[in-house]
Every structure is written in C-alpha cells, then in structure tokens.
C-alpha cells in the first residue's frame, strides 16, 4: 500500500540546473557524489545516500520534506522518508 505522502507528492521544478552534480558537494569542492535526488517538497537537488555526504537525507532531516525522487536520467521512482516506502 502506498503512503499518503507519496500519493500527495507533486513534481516541483528543480531550483536550478545541475550540470556539475550535487550543488552542495560542488560548492564544498567535492566531486565524489554518486546520484542526484529531487526534493518533491521544494525542488532542491542533492546527492543520495550512496554519496559520502548524503545531502538529500540531511535536507529531509533539516526541513522535514517527506518525499524525494531520483533525479537520474530515465528514473522516476520516489522515496518517502517518513514511511520508508518506495513509490
């Protein structure tokens, strides 16, 4: 069964383009991010949990936005942090 957060999540426009990868990693001088994720609460793009700094999980912890989706080409899966469900 899909959680309510996943059912209600809408697709915001990303806050900006990301030709160089995770903006937080790039700003700090790091290039070892793995995959990008899009916050469906605000449109922020950040690196995934396989990346050393896990910026999208940190964003969820700080802001409480429950749902993100893959921002990788050809992928559209979503994840709800609150209910730990894939959608």
Secondary structure, 3 states (H helix, E strand, C coil): CCCHHHHHCCCCCCCCCCCCCCHHHHHCCCCCCCCEEEECCCCCEEECCCCCCCHHHHHHHHHCCCEEEECCCCCCCEEECCCCEEC
